[in-house]
Amino acid sequence: MVCSPPMVRIKIREVAERKGIANPFQLMRLTGLKYAVCHLYWNGEPKQISTDALDKLCDALDVKPGQLFEYTRDK
């Protein structure tokens, strides 16, 4: 069985790096979220993102929620 890539891809790391944030520790300091959570977000590995965390990320990165995700249709 071939696994298809996820339809929703998290772009938190890409957005953060464009804002000059170099690692999950800096993201943690900027957002106030726990390091473990920031590490998962940074590596695109979270199972879910709470609305509270999303609000903090958007505020810290000065973006809208849609800018943190990329949606692709399954082919």
N, CA, C and O atoms as CSV, one atom per row, in Angstrom:
chain,resi,resn,atom,element,x,y,z
A,1,MET,N,N,0.839,-1.181,0.000
A,1,MET,CA,C,0.000,0.000,0.000
A,1,MET,C,C,0.883,1.243,0.000
A,1,MET,O,O,1.805,1.340,0.809
A,2,VAL,N,N,0.623,2.175,-0.874
A,2,VAL,CA,C,1.390,3.410,-0.979
A,2,VAL,C,C,0.714,4.483,-0.143
A,2,VAL,O,O,-0.485,4.728,-0.272
A,3,CYS,N,N,1.494,5.112,0.707
A,3,CYS,CA,C,0.957,6.195,1.536
A,3,CYS,C,C,1.030,7.500,0.761
A,3,CYS,O,O,2.086,7.875,0.251
A,4,SER,N,N,-0.095,8.185,0.678
A,4,SER,CA,C,-0.087,9.489,0.021
A,4,SER,C,C,0.298,10.558,1.044
A,4,SER,O,O,0.064,10.382,2.239
A,5,PRO,N,N,0.878,11.649,0.589
A,5,PRO,CA,C,1.266,12.699,1.507
A,5,PRO,C,C,0.035,13.330,2.146
A,5,PRO,O,O,-1.057,13.263,1.581
A,6,PRO,N,N,0.197,13.934,3.300
A,6,PRO,CA,C,-0.959,14.563,3.952
A,6,PRO,C,C,-1.532,15.676,3.084
A,6,PRO,O,O,-0.802,16.351,2.358
A,7,MET,N,N,-2.834,15.857,3.167
A,7,MET,CA,C,-3.491,16.882,2.369
A,7,MET,C,C,-3.260,18.270,2.962
A,7,MET,O,O,-3.230,19.260,2.231
A,8,VAL,N,N,-3.097,18.345,4.269
A,8,VAL,CA,C,-2.820,19.625,4.922
A,8,VAL,C,C,-1.400,19.567,5.466
A,8,VAL,O,O,-1.064,18.712,6.285
A,9,ARG,N,N,-0.576,20.493,4.996
A,9,ARG,CA,C,0.817,20.547,5.433
A,9,ARG,C,C,1.011,21.779,6.302
A,9,ARG,O,O,0.545,22.866,5.962
A,10,ILE,N,N,1.694,21.607,7.419
A,10,ILE,CA,C,1.960,22.698,8.350
A,10,ILE,C,C,3.213,23.440,7.908
A,10,ILE,O,O,4.252,22.827,7.662
A,11,LYS,N,N,3.111,24.761,7.810
A,11,LYS,CA,C,4.218,25.588,7.332
A,11,LYS,C,C,4.774,26.513,8.423
A,11,LYS,O,O,5.365,27.547,8.111
A,12,ILE,N,N,4.592,26.156,9.675
A,12,ILE,CA,C,5.008,27.024,10.769
A,12,ILE,C,C,6.504,27.321,10.699
A,12,ILE,O,O,6.918,28.468,10.866
A,13,ARG,N,N,7.312,26.300,10.453
A,13,ARG,CA,C,8.765,26.512,10.388
A,13,ARG,C,C,9.130,27.492,9.269
A,13,ARG,O,O,9.921,28.411,9.477
A,14,GLU,N,N,8.554,27.292,8.093
A,14,GLU,CA,C,8.855,28.169,6.955
A,14,GLU,C,C,8.493,29.614,7.260
A,14,GLU,O,O,9.272,30.528,6.990
A,15,VAL,N,N,7.316,29.814,7.822
A,15,VAL,CA,C,6.859,31.167,8.146
A,15,VAL,C,C,7.757,31.776,9.217
A,15,VAL,O,O,8.161,32.934,9.108
A,16,ALA,N,N,8.067,31.001,10.246
A,16,ALA,CA,C,8.912,31.498,11.337
A,16,ALA,C,C,10.303,31.867,10.831
A,16,ALA,O,O,10.841,32.907,11.210
A,17,GLU,N,N,10.886,31.032,9.986
A,17,GLU,CA,C,12.225,31.327,9.472
A,17,GLU,C,C,12.239,32.597,8.631
A,17,GLU,O,O,13.213,33.349,8.662
A,18,ARG,N,N,11.169,32.844,7.883
A,18,ARG,CA,C,11.080,34.098,7.113
A,18,ARG,C,C,11.010,35.312,8.039
A,18,ARG,O,O,11.371,36.422,7.646
A,19,LYS,N,N,10.542,35.097,9.273
A,19,LYS,CA,C,10.449,36.179,10.260
A,19,LYS,C,C,11.711,36.283,11.109
A,19,LYS,O,O,11.773,37.097,12.030
A,20,GLY,N,N,12.724,35.459,10.803
A,20,GLY,CA,C,13.984,35.527,11.528
A,20,GLY,C,C,14.080,34.625,12.741
A,20,GLY,O,O,15.017,34.747,13.530
A,21,ILE,N,N,13.134,33.729,12.900
A,21,ILE,CA,C,13.148,32.784,14.014
A,21,ILE,C,C,13.885,31.540,13.531
A,21,ILE,O,O,13.520,30.943,12.518
A,22,ALA,N,N,14.924,31.156,14.266
A,22,ALA,CA,C,15.836,30.123,13.771
A,22,ALA,C,C,15.583,28.721,14.310
A,22,ALA,O,O,16.105,27.754,13.756
A,23,ASN,N,N,14.786,28.582,15.389
A,23,ASN,CA,C,14.627,27.267,15.993
A,23,ASN,C,C,13.400,27.223,16.902
A,23,ASN,O,O,12.808,28.263,17.189
A,24,PRO,N,N,13.011,26.032,17.357
A,24,PRO,CA,C,11.828,25.900,18.216
A,24,PRO,C,C,11.965,26.651,19.543
A,24,PRO,O,O,10.969,27.116,20.097
A,25,PHE,N,N,13.189,26.770,20.051
A,25,PHE,CA,C,13.387,27.491,21.309
A,25,PHE,C,C,13.001,28.960,21.149
A,25,PHE,O,O,12.342,29.529,22.020
A,26,GLN,N,N,13.404,29.566,20.055
A,26,GLN,CA,C,13.030,30.963,19.813
A,26,GLN,C,C,11.525,31.094,19.618
A,26,GLN,O,O,10.921,32.071,20.062
A,27,LEU,N,N,10.920,30.116,18.957
A,27,LEU,CA,C,9.466,30.120,18.779
A,27,LEU,C,C,8.777,30.029,20.140
A,27,LEU,O,O,7.780,30.708,20.384
A,28,MET,N,N,9.306,29.202,21.010
A,28,MET,CA,C,8.759,29.064,22.365
A,28,MET,C,C,8.812,30.400,23.106
A,28,MET,O,O,7.828,30.820,23.717
A,29,ARG,N,N,9.962,31.058,23.047
A,29,ARG,CA,C,10.138,32.333,23.752
A,29,ARG,C,C,9.181,33.398,23.217
A,29,ARG,O,O,8.671,34.222,23.977
A,30,LEU,N,N,8.945,33.375,21.920
A,30,LEU,CA,C,8.100,34.372,21.286
A,30,LEU,C,C,6.611,34.123,21.545
A,30,LEU,O,O,5.840,35.068,21.711
A,31,THR,N,N,6.215,32.860,21.577
A,31,THR,CA,C,4.789,32.523,21.698
A,31,THR,C,C,4.332,32.249,23.126
A,31,THR,O,O,3.161,32.434,23.454
A,32,GLY,N,N,5.260,31.807,23.974
A,32,GLY,CA,C,4.866,31.398,25.324
A,32,GLY,C,C,4.362,29.966,25.376
A,32,GLY,O,O,3.916,29.503,26.426
A,33,LEU,N,N,4.426,29.263,24.260
A,33,LEU,CA,C,4.025,27.850,24.239
A,33,LEU,C,C,5.152,26.993,24.789
A,33,LEU,O,O,6.302,27.430,24.827
A,34,LYS,N,N,4.833,25.777,25.215
A,34,LYS,CA,C,5.850,24.865,25.743
A,34,LYS,C,C,6.819,24.448,24.628
A,34,LYS,O,O,6.454,24.388,23.454
A,35,TYR,N,N,8.070,24.162,25.032
A,35,TYR,CA,C,9.089,23.783,24.059
A,35,TYR,C,C,8.688,22.534,23.280
A,35,TYR,O,O,8.856,22.486,22.062
A,36,ALA,N,N,8.158,21.522,23.973
A,36,ALA,CA,C,7.784,20.274,23.298
A,36,ALA,C,C,6.755,20.536,22.201
A,36,ALA,O,O,6.819,19.939,21.126
A,37,VAL,N,N,5.821,21.419,22.474
A,37,VAL,CA,C,4.789,21.774,21.496
A,37,VAL,C,C,5.427,22.501,20.315
A,37,VAL,O,O,5.134,22.189,19.161
A,38,CYS,N,N,6.294,23.461,20.599
A,38,CYS,CA,C,6.970,24.210,19.533
A,38,CYS,C,C,7.842,23.285,18.683
A,38,CYS,O,O,7.945,23.463,17.470
A,39,HIS,N,N,8.459,22.311,19.319
A,39,HIS,CA,C,9.300,21.366,18.591
A,39,HIS,C,C,8.454,20.553,17.608
A,39,HIS,O,O,8.861,20.344,16.465
A,40,LEU,N,N,7.293,20.102,18.043
A,40,LEU,CA,C,6.393,19.369,17.152
A,40,LEU,C,C,5.926,20.253,16.005
A,40,LEU,O,O,5.913,19.819,14.853
A,41,TYR,N,N,5.544,21.488,16.309
A,41,TYR,CA,C,5.094,22.413,15.270
A,41,TYR,C,C,6.221,22.688,14.285
A,41,TYR,O,O,6.010,22.696,13.072
A,42,TRP,N,N,7.419,22.913,14.817
A,42,TRP,CA,C,8.578,23.243,13.985
A,42,TRP,C,C,8.871,22.135,12.961
A,42,TRP,O,O,9.235,22.399,11.815
A,43,ASN,N,N,8.703,20.907,13.409
A,43,ASN,CA,C,8.997,19.763,12.551
A,43,ASN,C,C,7.773,19.255,11.783
A,43,ASN,O,O,7.844,18.228,11.110
A,44,GLY,N,N,6.662,19.970,11.885
A,44,GLY,CA,C,5.462,19.596,11.149
A,44,GLY,C,C,4.847,18.294,11.602
A,44,GLY,O,O,4.254,17.575,10.798
A,45,GLU,N,N,4.980,17.975,12.896
A,45,GLU,CA,C,4.550,16.683,13.415
A,45,GLU,C,C,3.360,16.693,14.376
A,45,GLU,O,O,3.041,15.641,14.931
A,46,PRO,N,N,2.692,17.817,14.602
A,46,PRO,CA,C,1.616,17.763,15.602
A,46,PRO,C,C,0.420,16.969,15.100
A,46,PRO,O,O,0.134,16.937,13.903
A,47,LYS,N,N,-0.268,16.333,16.029
A,47,LYS,CA,C,-1.502,15.622,15.691
A,47,LYS,C,C,-2.662,16.615,15.619
A,47,LYS,O,O,-3.631,16.417,14.886
A,48,GLN,N,N,-2.533,17.685,16.402
A,48,GLN,CA,C,-3.569,18.722,16.422
A,48,GLN,C,C,-2.955,20.032,16.899
A,48,GLN,O,O,-1.891,20.043,17.519
A,49,ILE,N,N,-3.630,21.124,16.606
A,49,ILE,CA,C,-3.202,22.444,17.076
A,49,ILE,C,C,-4.423,23.096,17.699
A,49,ILE,O,O,-5.452,23.252,17.042
A,50,SER,N,N,-4.314,23.474,18.959
A,50,SER,CA,C,-5.446,24.103,19.640
A,50,SER,C,C,-5.664,25.515,19.099
A,50,SER,O,O,-4.747,26.134,18.559
A,51,THR,N,N,-6.872,26.007,19.250
A,51,THR,CA,C,-7.152,27.367,18.801
A,51,THR,C,C,-6.354,28.375,19.616
A,51,THR,O,O,-5.977,29.424,19.092
A,52,ASP,N,N,-6.091,28.083,20.882
A,52,ASP,CA,C,-5.274,28.967,21.718
A,52,ASP,C,C,-3.843,29.042,21.172
A,52,ASP,O,O,-3.269,30.127,21.066
A,53,ALA,N,N,-3.274,27.883,20.829
A,53,ALA,CA,C,-1.920,27.855,20.271
A,53,ALA,C,C,-1.895,28.547,18.915
A,53,ALA,O,O,-0.955,29.282,18.613
A,54,LEU,N,N,-2.906,28.322,18.103
A,54,LEU,CA,C,-2.974,28.952,16.797
A,54,LEU,C,C,-3.036,30.470,16.938
A,54,LEU,O,O,-2.397,31.198,16.178
A,55,ASP,N,N,-3.795,30.932,17.899
A,55,ASP,CA,C,-3.890,32.370,18.168
A,55,ASP,C,C,-2.523,32.937,18.558
A,55,ASP,O,O,-2.128,33.999,18.078
A,56,LYS,N,N,-1.809,32.231,19.424
A,56,LYS,CA,C,-0.483,32.692,19.857
A,56,LYS,C,C,0.517,32.690,18.703
A,56,LYS,O,O,1.324,33.610,18.572
A,57,LEU,N,N,0.460,31.664,17.878
A,57,LEU,CA,C,1.355,31.598,16.718
A,57,LEU,C,C,1.077,32.738,15.746
A,57,LEU,O,O,2.001,33.399,15.272
A,58,CYS,N,N,-0.195,32.961,15.455
A,58,CYS,CA,C,-0.563,34.030,14.522
A,58,CYS,C,C,-0.152,35.396,15.065
A,58,CYS,O,O,0.342,36.241,14.317
A,59,ASP,N,N,-0.351,35.609,16.335
A,59,ASP,CA,C,0.020,36.881,16.956
A,59,ASP,C,C,1.535,37.077,16.913
A,59,ASP,O,O,2.012,38.146,16.534
A,60,ALA,N,N,2.283,36.060,17.296
A,60,ALA,CA,C,3.740,36.157,17.358
A,60,ALA,C,C,4.362,36.294,15.971
A,60,ALA,O,O,5.352,37.006,15.801
A,61,LEU,N,N,3.786,35.618,14.984
A,61,LEU,CA,C,4.357,35.624,13.632
A,61,LEU,C,C,3.719,36.674,12.725
A,61,LEU,O,O,4.138,36.864,11.583
A,62,ASP,N,N,2.700,37.352,13.253
A,62,ASP,CA,C,1.987,38.392,12.513
A,62,ASP,C,C,1.450,37.862,11.180
A,62,ASP,O,O,1.695,38.428,10.114
A,63,VAL,N,N,0.709,36.755,11.283
A,63,VAL,CA,C,0.105,36.134,10.111
A,63,VAL,C,C,-1.342,35.737,10.419
A,63,VAL,O,O,-1.781,35.777,11.568
A,64,LYS,N,N,-2.061,35.358,9.381
A,64,LYS,CA,C,-3.410,34.811,9.531
A,64,LYS,C,C,-3.285,33.292,9.571
A,64,LYS,O,O,-2.311,32.751,9.048
A,65,PRO,N,N,-4.242,32.589,10.176
A,65,PRO,CA,C,-4.142,31.130,10.296
A,65,PRO,C,C,-3.880,30.413,8.978
A,65,PRO,O,O,-3.100,29.461,8.941
A,66,GLY,N,N,-4.504,30.841,7.922
A,66,GLY,CA,C,-4.340,30.186,6.628
A,66,GLY,C,C,-2.920,30.235,6.091
A,66,GLY,O,O,-2.553,29.430,5.236
A,67,GLN,N,N,-2.120,31.168,6.581
A,67,GLN,CA,C,-0.742,31.281,6.126
A,67,GLN,C,C,0.165,30.226,6.764
A,67,GLN,O,O,1.308,30.052,6.341
A,68,LEU,N,N,-0.337,29.530,7.770
A,68,LEU,CA,C,0.448,28.512,8.468
A,68,LEU,C,C,0.203,27.111,7.925
A,68,LEU,O,O,0.830,26.148,8.368
A,69,PHE,N,N,-0.713,27.000,6.962
A,69,PHE,CA,C,-1.069,25.702,6.410
A,69,PHE,C,C,-1.088,25.760,4.890
A,69,PHE,O,O,-1.290,26.812,4.283
A,70,GLU,N,N,-0.871,24.599,4.302
A,70,GLU,CA,C,-0.996,24.469,2.844
A,70,GLU,C,C,-1.863,23.259,2.565
A,70,GLU,O,O,-1.619,22.173,3.090
A,71,TYR,N,N,-2.865,23.449,1.745
A,71,TYR,CA,C,-3.786,22.370,1.406
A,71,TYR,C,C,-3.549,21.927,-0.027
A,71,TYR,O,O,-3.491,22.748,-0.943
A,72,THR,N,N,-3.413,20.629,-0.212
A,72,THR,CA,C,-3.296,20.079,-1.564
A,72,THR,C,C,-4.323,18.967,-1.729
A,72,THR,O,O,-4.573,18.188,-0.810
A,73,ARG,N,N,-4.896,18.912,-2.890
A,73,ARG,CA,C,-5.881,17.854,-3.168
A,73,ARG,C,C,-5.165,16.549,-3.457
A,73,ARG,O,O,-4.103,16.524,-4.078
A,74,ASP,N,N,-5.770,15.467,-2.993
A,74,ASP,CA,C,-5.240,14.123,-3.259
A,74,ASP,C,C,-5.431,13.838,-4.747
A,74,ASP,O,O,-6.494,14.123,-5.299
A,75,LYS,N,N,-4.438,13.293,-5.382
A,75,LYS,CA,C,-4.537,13.046,-6.833
A,75,LYS,C,C,-5.046,11.669,-7.129
A,75,LYS,O,O,-5.188,11.301,-8.296
